[in-house]
């Protein structure tokens, strides 16, 4: 995963709202089922994404927090605390039997690009669904929104990719600058998360 500066929590919610991304979901016994795959079409709340992941309680107090410092070291946050001024990336994790992960970070002075995302993992730690967002404000003023649904073996069974104008919230053609955007996150298992050793299972 390329180390792009990610977006802070408050900015992340603005990105989601502006992009008008919703994950339409139908309940299925198999979180990997392609026929029941979500679709990135209109706005989504954290509770909506929790339903996709199989997480009922998506409150702040039920999440475990982790931060990455400027030197790349990950640590667990004490309950009720937030990232410090020097922390670059924050992740929140919800765990019942399945897992929901929300990764975002601090927008540093002079930075105009941010990479954020939400991921679902099943009880075995295999990814089932991911929404990856890369926002670039200086060149295109747009966000690339990519949603991926996965089979149990990690194969992508459904992919949707679109670009959204941040000023209007409307979908737009892929800009020329998109060729320089970082790759979508390539994580297929829970243990591939950079803070995985800190997780309580």
C-alpha positions as YAML, in Angstrom:
chain: A
units: angstrom
residues:
- id: 1
  name: UNK
  ca: [0.00, 0.00, 0.00]
- id: 2
  name: UNK
  ca: [1.44, 3.31, -1.00]
- id: 3
  name: UNK
  ca: [1.94, 5.69, 1.86]
- id: 4
  name: UNK
  ca: [-0.35, 8.53, 0.82]
- id: 5
  name: UNK
  ca: [-1.48, 11.04, 3.42]
- id: 6
  name: UNK
  ca: [-5.02, 10.02, 4.40]
- id: 7
  name: UNK
  ca: [-7.98, 12.16, 5.36]
- id: 8
  name: UNK
  ca: [-8.99, 13.12, 8.89]
- id: 9
  name: UNK
  ca: [-12.26, 11.82, 10.30]
- id: 10
  name: UNK
  ca: [-14.23, 15.04, 9.89]
- id: 11
  name: UNK
  ca: [-12.97, 15.55, 6.35]
- id: 12
  name: UNK
  ca: [-13.67, 11.90, 5.56]
- id: 13
  name: UNK
  ca: [-17.36, 12.29, 6.32]
- id: 14
  name: UNK
  ca: [-17.49, 15.35, 4.07]
- id: 15
  name: UNK
  ca: [-15.90, 13.34, 1.29]
- id: 16
  name: UNK
  ca: [-18.47, 10.59, 1.68]
- id: 17
  name: UNK
  ca: [-21.31, 13.06, 1.64]
- id: 18
  name: UNK
  ca: [-20.01, 15.01, -1.33]
- id: 19
  name: UNK
  ca: [-19.37, 11.85, -3.31]
- id: 20
  name: UNK
  ca: [-22.98, 10.75, -2.73]
- id: 21
  name: UNK
  ca: [-21.98, 7.15, -2.26]
- id: 22
  name: UNK
  ca: [-24.51, 4.67, -0.92]
- id: 23
  name: UNK
  ca: [-24.08, 0.97, -0.44]
- id: 24
  name: UNK
  ca: [-27.41, -0.68, -1.19]
- id: 25
  name: UNK
  ca: [-27.48, -3.96, 0.74]
- id: 26
  name: UNK
  ca: [-29.67, -7.03, 0.97]
- id: 27
  name: UNK
  ca: [-29.21, -9.38, 3.92]
- id: 28
  name: UNK
  ca: [-27.43, -12.60, 3.04]
- id: 29
  name: UNK
  ca: [-26.12, -15.50, 5.05]
- id: 30
  name: UNK
  ca: [-22.88, -15.42, 3.09]
- id: 31
  name: UNK
  ca: [-20.96, -12.12, 3.29]
- id: 32
  name: UNK
  ca: [-19.08, -13.11, 0.12]
- id: 33
  name: UNK
  ca: [-22.23, -13.74, -1.94]
- id: 34
  name: UNK
  ca: [-21.91, -11.94, -5.27]
- id: 35
  name: UNK
  ca: [-25.68, -11.78, -5.82]
- id: 36
  name: UNK
  ca: [-26.05, -9.75, -2.64]
- id: 37
  name: UNK
  ca: [-23.12, -7.45, -3.35]
- id: 38
  name: UNK
  ca: [-23.47, -3.77, -2.37]
- id: 39
  name: UNK
  ca: [-23.47, -1.09, -5.03]
- id: 40
  name: UNK
  ca: [-21.72, 2.28, -4.72]
- id: 41
  name: UNK
  ca: [-24.56, 4.49, -5.90]
- id: 42
  name: UNK
  ca: [-25.73, 6.99, -3.29]
- id: 43
  name: UNK
  ca: [-24.96, 8.14, 0.25]
- id: 44
  name: UNK
  ca: [-24.00, 5.74, 3.02]
- id: 45
  name: UNK
  ca: [-23.83, 6.13, 6.79]
- id: 46
  name: UNK
  ca: [-21.54, 4.26, 9.15]
- id: 47
  name: UNK
  ca: [-24.53, 2.16, 10.23]
- id: 48
  name: UNK
  ca: [-25.17, 1.24, 6.58]
- id: 49
  name: UNK
  ca: [-21.61, 0.06, 6.18]
- id: 50
  name: UNK
  ca: [-21.82, -1.78, 9.50]
- id: 51
  name: UNK
  ca: [-24.80, -3.71, 8.16]
- id: 52
  name: UNK
  ca: [-22.70, -4.74, 5.17]
- id: 53
  name: UNK
  ca: [-19.94, -5.95, 7.46]
- id: 54
  name: UNK
  ca: [-22.32, -7.68, 9.88]
- id: 55
  name: UNK
  ca: [-21.64, -5.19, 12.68]
- id: 56
  name: UNK
  ca: [-24.71, -3.95, 14.56]
- id: 57
  name: UNK
  ca: [-23.07, -1.60, 17.08]
- id: 58
  name: UNK
  ca: [-21.09, 1.00, 15.13]
- id: 59
  name: UNK
  ca: [-20.92, 3.57, 17.92]
- id: 60
  name: UNK
  ca: [-17.68, 5.40, 18.67]
- id: 61
  name: UNK
  ca: [-17.37, 3.75, 22.09]
- id: 62
  name: UNK
  ca: [-17.49, 0.25, 20.58]
- id: 63
  name: UNK
  ca: [-14.51, 0.88, 18.30]
- id: 64
  name: UNK
  ca: [-10.86, 0.19, 19.03]
- id: 65
  name: UNK
  ca: [-8.57, 2.98, 17.84]
- id: 66
  name: UNK
  ca: [-5.05, 2.86, 16.42]
- id: 67
  name: UNK
  ca: [-2.71, 5.59, 15.21]
- id: 68
  name: UNK
  ca: [0.46, 5.73, 13.14]
- id: 69
  name: UNK
  ca: [3.08, 8.25, 14.17]
- id: 70
  name: UNK
  ca: [5.30, 10.22, 11.81]
- id: 71
  name: UNK
  ca: [7.99, 7.54, 12.04]
- id: 72
  name: UNK
  ca: [5.57, 4.82, 10.91]
- id: 73
  name: UNK
  ca: [4.99, 3.18, 14.29]
- id: 74
  name: UNK
  ca: [1.45, 2.00, 15.11]
- id: 75
  name: UNK
  ca: [0.07, 2.12, 18.65]
- id: 76
  name: UNK
  ca: [-3.31, 1.42, 20.23]
- id: 77
  name: UNK
  ca: [-5.29, 4.39, 21.52]
- id: 78
  name: UNK
  ca: [-6.57, 4.40, 25.10]
- id: 79
  name: UNK
  ca: [-10.36, 4.25, 25.30]
- id: 80
  name: UNK
  ca: [-11.98, 7.62, 24.70]
- id: 81
  name: UNK
  ca: [-8.86, 9.29, 23.31]
- id: 82
  name: UNK
  ca: [-8.07, 10.62, 19.85]
- id: 83
  name: UNK
  ca: [-4.97, 11.00, 17.67]
- id: 84
  name: UNK
  ca: [-2.20, 13.36, 18.69]
- id: 85
  name: UNK
  ca: [-0.90, 16.32, 16.75]
- id: 86
  name: UNK
  ca: [1.99, 14.34, 15.25]
- id: 87
  name: UNK
  ca: [-0.02, 11.25, 14.27]
- id: 88
  name: UNK
  ca: [-0.44, 10.79, 10.52]
- id: 89
  name: UNK
  ca: [-2.95, 7.97, 10.19]
- id: 90
  name: UNK
  ca: [-5.82, 6.77, 12.35]
- id: 91
  name: UNK
  ca: [-7.82, 3.56, 12.10]
- id: 92
  name: UNK
  ca: [-10.93, 2.44, 13.94]
- id: 93
  name: UNK
  ca: [-11.98, -1.18, 14.18]
- id: 94
  name: UNK
  ca: [-15.31, -2.70, 15.16]
- id: 95
  name: UNK
  ca: [-15.45, -6.43, 15.96]
- id: 96
  name: UNK
  ca: [-18.35, -8.74, 16.70]
- id: 97
  name: UNK
  ca: [-17.75, -12.02, 14.88]
- id: 98
  name: UNK
  ca: [-16.95, -10.09, 11.69]
- id: 99
  name: UNK
  ca: [-14.78, -6.99, 11.42]
- id: 100
  name: UNK
  ca: [-15.27, -3.43, 10.13]
- id: 101
  name: UNK
  ca: [-12.28, -1.14, 9.56]
- id: 102
  name: UNK
  ca: [-12.24, 2.60, 8.88]
- id: 103
  name: UNK
  ca: [-8.84, 4.08, 7.98]
- id: 104
  name: UNK
  ca: [-8.14, 7.78, 7.57]
- id: 105
  name: UNK
  ca: [-5.56, 10.32, 8.60]
- id: 106
  name: UNK
  ca: [-4.45, 13.88, 9.06]
- id: 107
  name: UNK
  ca: [-4.37, 16.38, 6.23]
- id: 108
  name: UNK
  ca: [-1.06, 18.13, 6.73]
- id: 109
  name: UNK
  ca: [-0.36, 21.73, 5.67]
- id: 110
  name: UNK
  ca: [0.27, 21.99, 1.95]
- id: 111
  name: UNK
  ca: [-1.25, 18.59, 1.21]
- id: 112
  name: UNK
  ca: [-4.16, 18.33, -1.24]
- id: 113
  name: UNK
  ca: [-4.51, 14.57, -1.69]
- id: 114
  name: UNK
  ca: [-6.00, 12.06, 0.70]
- id: 115
  name: UNK
  ca: [-6.57, 8.31, 0.65]
- id: 116
  name: UNK
  ca: [-9.17, 6.71, 2.89]
- id: 117
  name: UNK
  ca: [-11.34, 3.67, 3.00]
- id: 118
  name: UNK
  ca: [-13.61, 1.23, 4.76]
- id: 119
  name: UNK
  ca: [-13.20, -2.53, 4.78]
- id: 120
  name: UNK
  ca: [-15.26, -5.55, 5.85]
- id: 121
  name: UNK
  ca: [-13.72, -8.86, 6.95]
- id: 122
  name: UNK
  ca: [-15.54, -12.08, 7.83]
- id: 123
  name: UNK
  ca: [-15.03, -14.10, 11.01]
- id: 124
  name: UNK
  ca: [-12.07, -15.87, 9.42]
- id: 125
  name: UNK
  ca: [-10.36, -12.56, 8.67]
- id: 126
  name: UNK
  ca: [-11.04, -12.69, 4.91]
- id: 127
  name: UNK
  ca: [-12.04, -9.47, 3.18]
- id: 128
  name: UNK
  ca: [-15.61, -9.38, 1.88]
- id: 129
  name: UNK
  ca: [-16.09, -5.76, 0.78]
- id: 130
  name: UNK
  ca: [-14.10, -2.53, 0.51]
- id: 131
  name: UNK
  ca: [-14.74, 1.07, -0.47]
- id: 132
  name: UNK
  ca: [-11.51, 2.89, -1.40]
- id: 133
  name: UNK
  ca: [-11.55, 6.70, -1.84]
- id: 134
  name: UNK
  ca: [-8.76, 8.87, -3.18]
- id: 135
  name: UNK
  ca: [-9.41, 12.61, -3.24]
- id: 136
  name: UNK
  ca: [-7.21, 15.04, -5.19]
- id: 137
  name: UNK
  ca: [-8.16, 18.69, -4.75]
- id: 138
  name: UNK
  ca: [-5.33, 20.67, -6.41]
- id: 139
  name: UNK
  ca: [-5.36, 19.11, -9.89]
- id: 140
  name: UNK
  ca: [-8.82, 17.70, -10.59]
- id: 141
  name: UNK
  ca: [-10.90, 18.65, -7.54]
- id: 142
  name: UNK
  ca: [-12.30, 15.14, -7.61]
- id: 143
  name: UNK
  ca: [-12.56, 11.87, -5.75]
- id: 144
  name: UNK
  ca: [-12.07, 8.39, -7.15]
- id: 145
  name: UNK
  ca: [-14.49, 6.02, -5.44]
- id: 146
  name: UNK
  ca: [-13.85, 2.30, -5.92]
- id: 147
  name: UNK
  ca: [-16.01, -0.45, -4.41]
- id: 148
  name: UNK
  ca: [-14.87, -4.07, -4.46]
- id: 149
  name: UNK
  ca: [-16.70, -7.25, -3.50]
- id: 150
  name: UNK
  ca: [-14.61, -10.37, -2.83]
- id: 151
  name: UNK
  ca: [-15.01, -14.15, -2.96]
- id: 152
  name: UNK
  ca: [-13.70, -16.31, -0.12]
- id: 153
  name: UNK
  ca: [-10.44, -16.91, -1.99]
- id: 154
  name: UNK
  ca: [-9.80, -13.16, -2.33]
- id: 155
  name: UNK
  ca: [-10.88, -12.87, -5.96]
- id: 156
  name: UNK
  ca: [-12.70, -9.70, -6.91]
- id: 157
  name: UNK
  ca: [-16.23, -10.67, -7.97]
- id: 158
  name: UNK
  ca: [-17.53, -7.16, -8.49]
- id: 159
  name: UNK
  ca: [-15.81, -3.82, -9.03]
- id: 160
  name: UNK
  ca: [-17.29, -0.36, -9.47]
- id: 161
  name: UNK
  ca: [-15.11, 2.66, -10.15]
- id: 162
  name: UNK
  ca: [-16.29, 6.23, -10.56]
- id: 163
  name: UNK
  ca: [-15.09, 9.81, -10.22]
- id: 164
  name: UNK
  ca: [-16.98, 12.55, -8.44]
- id: 165
  name: UNK
  ca: [-16.59, 16.32, -8.80]
- id: 166
  name: UNK
  ca: [-16.05, 17.63, -5.26]
- id: 167
  name: UNK
  ca: [-17.56, 21.03, -6.03]
- id: 168
  name: UNK
  ca: [-20.86, 19.68, -7.38]
- id: 169
  name: UNK
  ca: [-21.08, 16.15, -5.99]
- id: 170
  name: UNK
  ca: [-21.84, 14.95, -9.51]
- id: 171
  name: UNK
  ca: [-20.23, 12.00, -11.26]
- id: 172
  name: UNK
  ca: [-17.67, 12.99, -13.90]
- id: 173
  name: UNK
  ca: [-15.48, 11.30, -16.52]
- id: 174
  name: UNK
  ca: [-12.11, 10.02, -15.35]
- id: 175
  name: UNK
  ca: [-9.67, 12.96, -15.41]
- id: 176
  name: UNK
  ca: [-6.26, 12.76, -17.01]
- id: 177
  name: UNK
  ca: [-4.69, 13.09, -13.57]
- id: 178
  name: UNK
  ca: [-6.20, 9.75, -12.55]
- id: 179
  name: UNK
  ca: [-3.33, 7.92, -14.24]
- id: 180
  name: UNK
  ca: [-1.09, 9.21, -11.44]
- id: 181
  name: UNK
  ca: [-3.42, 8.23, -8.60]
- id: 182
  name: UNK
  ca: [-2.17, 5.54, -6.22]
- id: 183
  name: UNK
  ca: [-3.45, 2.00, -6.55]
- id: 184
  name: UNK
  ca: [-6.52, 0.86, -4.68]
- id: 185
  name: UNK
  ca: [-5.53, -0.78, -1.39]
- id: 186
  name: UNK
  ca: [-4.45, -4.38, -1.85]
- id: 187
  name: UNK
  ca: [-5.48, -6.05, 1.39]
- id: 188
  name: UNK
  ca: [-7.23, -9.41, 1.33]
- id: 189
  name: UNK
  ca: [-6.81, -10.60, 4.92]
- id: 190
  name: UNK
  ca: [-7.08, -9.01, 8.34]
- id: 191
  name: UNK
  ca: [-3.44, -9.75, 9.09]
- id: 192
  name: UNK
  ca: [-2.39, -7.54, 6.17]
- id: 193
  name: UNK
  ca: [-3.58, -4.44, 8.01]
- id: 194
  name: UNK
  ca: [-0.48, -2.53, 9.16]
- id: 195
  name: UNK
  ca: [-1.69, -2.50, 12.78]
- id: 196
  name: UNK
  ca: [-2.87, -6.15, 12.78]
- id: 197
  name: UNK
  ca: [-0.48, -7.28, 15.56]
- id: 198
  name: UNK
  ca: [-2.26, -4.87, 17.90]
- id: 199
  name: UNK
  ca: [-5.75, -6.29, 17.34]
- id: 200
  name: UNK
  ca: [-7.46, -8.25, 20.12]
- id: 201
  name: UNK
  ca: [-9.07, -11.36, 18.64]
...
